Amino acid sequence: MVLKLYAAPIARGSSGVVAFVLAEKQIPFELIVVDMSANDHKTAEFLAMHPFGQVPVINDDGFILYEGRAICRYPAEKYADQGTPLLPPTLEGRALVEQAASIEYANFYPAIAKLGMELVANPRRGLPVNQVVVTQALAELSTTLDVYDTILGKQKFLAGDQFTLADVFHLIAAPRLASEGVDILTTKGPNLARWWNEVISRLAWVRLQAEGIKSTPSW
Ligand SMILES: N[C@@H](CCC(=O)N[C@@H](CS)C(=O)NCC(=O)O)C(=O)O
């Protein structure tokens, strides 16, 4: 049975990276569009799959999984030899991916999420931007990105010279900020800019941004 992806069709956030990983791994899937404006993610049927009532969710032949980063890890492991290898073959290589992924979740994403809330979500809802939060989040992000620039001066990607899930997870929220004019990822350092441009230029990502998430992807 083909894997089912429950998501909105826009390739953003965790849904976007899950669709990206499925494309990189060349895994066919059926998109089940969740109409969040109709609260389809809060129905009893949906909550039985995802008790927090969020997208994305996958159903792989009866195996149900939610949380974007967890979902990405699953096809990367299950289809290790298919499509782009997103995890290294050695235990040490995978440990380095977990190290970089942990920094993404603990240091990078929280600052990006605060900026996203203040600079994207709040203005859209007609709420004022809290400049104190913005300044603080930019300072936090800046500290992380300075270290990234040093790391990326010694290796191509965040977990070594291979493109891995640790790089992929950075696509969850940062591209949206860039589209709102916060271009810190391309201005903070040359190694950082080189890495980020490479990540956002992946063919599967470019196609997803152009076409949205579709059941029958063009890859
Ligand atoms: N940590 C979750 C976040 C998922 C998430 O925030 N999904 C949003 C859409 S991008 C959602 O479903 N929001 C509806 C809600 O929280 O009620 C993940 O990575 O999957």
The ligand as an SDF file (V2000), in Angstrom:
LIG
                    3D

 20 19  0  0  0  0  0  0  0  0999 V2000
    6.4990   19.8320   15.9240 N   0  0  0  0  0  0  0  0  0  0  0  0
    5.5220   19.5730   14.8970 C   0  0  0  0  0  0  0  0  0  0  0  0
    4.9120   20.8790   14.4770 C   0  0  0  0  0  0  0  0  0  0  0  0
    3.7820   20.6640   13.5050 C   0  0  0  0  0  0  0  0  0  0  0  0
    2.9820   21.9310   13.3250 C   0  0  0  0  0  0  0  0  0  0  0  0
    3.2010   22.9510   13.9850 O   0  0  0  0  0  0  0  0  0  0  0  0
    2.0490   21.8530   12.3930 N   0  0  0  0  0  0  0  0  0  0  0  0
    1.1860   22.9670   12.1610 C   0  0  0  0  0  0  0  0  0  0  0  0
    1.0750   23.2420   10.6850 C   0  0  0  0  0  0  0  0  0  0  0  0
    2.6260   23.7430   10.0460 S   0  0  0  0  0  0  0  0  0  0  0  0
   -0.1880   22.5870   12.6570 C   0  0  0  0  0  0  0  0  0  0  0  0
   -0.6360   21.4930   12.4260 O   0  0  0  0  0  0  0  0  0  0  0  0
   -0.8330   23.5250   13.3470 N   0  0  0  0  0  0  0  0  0  0  0  0
   -2.1510   23.3420   13.8240 C   0  0  0  0  0  0  0  0  0  0  0  0
   -2.2280   23.2860   15.3040 C   0  0  0  0  0  0  0  0  0  0  0  0
   -1.1950   23.2780   15.9810 O   0  0  0  0  0  0  0  0  0  0  0  0
   -3.3460   23.2500   15.8010 O   0  0  0  0  0  0  0  0  0  0  0  0
    6.1590   18.8470   13.7120 C   0  0  0  0  0  0  0  0  0  0  0  0
    7.3470   19.0540   13.4680 O   0  0  0  0  0  0  0  0  0  0  0  0
    5.4850   18.0590   13.0460 O   0  0  0  0  0  0  0  0  0  0  0  0
  1  2  1  0
  2  3  1  0
  2 18  1  0
  3  4  1  0
  4  5  1  0
  5  6  2  0
  5  7  1  0
  7  8  1  0
  8  9  1  0
  8 11  1  0
  9 10  1  0
 11 12  2  0
 11 13  1  0
 13 14  1  0
 14 15  1  0
 15 16  2  0
 15 17  1  0
 18 19  2  0
 18 20  1  0
M  END
$$$$
